[in-house]
Amino acid sequence: MSDIFENDLLKLIFNGTAIANLADNAATAPFTNLFLAAHVADPGEAGNQSTSEIAYTGYARVAVTRNSGGWTVTNNSVSPTVRVDFPAGTGGSGTITHISIGTAVSGTGKIIFKGAVNPNIVCGNAITPGLSTTSTITVD
């Protein structure tokens, strides 16, 4: 893919921005949010959003709006526009090693992108794990 098309593809997926004469966001019910899920291991190519999903007490997936207010796309990379926090832990524990971006608020949603978290995030009681605006996915 060319750099321009890589950027266009990310804008289509994360911002709902059409690619002229090729793809648009005019489906009957296009997604208005994408959902971040946290994982304790790589969910793999065949996995879904619930594969190896963390389960500390209080955890839930986080919705991020599918527009430029939710995601910043530039130079073939996408990042959250603002810090994204998962709910604070009220018990349990686990270590986030991977994040996925998918289609469902719960259950076996389709993973659109996934990647490793570095450094890993240790979770538990009174810890609010999150991703900063410097967290990126790059297509190249």
KASUL-V362097 format. One record per backbone hydrogen bond with DSSP energy under -1.0 kcal/mol. CO is the residue of the C=O (numbers start at 1). NH is the residue of the N-H. Records with the same first field share a line. If there is no record, write none. Layout:
CO->NH, NH
This chain:
2->6
3->7
4->8
5->9
6->10
7->11
8->12
9->13
10->14
11->15, 17
19->22, 23
23->19
32->66
34->64
35->102
36->62
37->100
38->54
39->97, 98
48->51
50->53
52->40
56->59
57->90
62->36
64->34
65->67
67->70, 71
70->81
72->79
74->77
76->139
77->74
78->137
79->72
84->131
89->126
91->57
94->123
96->121
97->117
98->39
99->115
100->37
101->112, 113
102->35
107->109
109->49
110->103
113->101
115->99
121->96
123->94
124->127
127->89
129->86
131->84
132->135
137->78
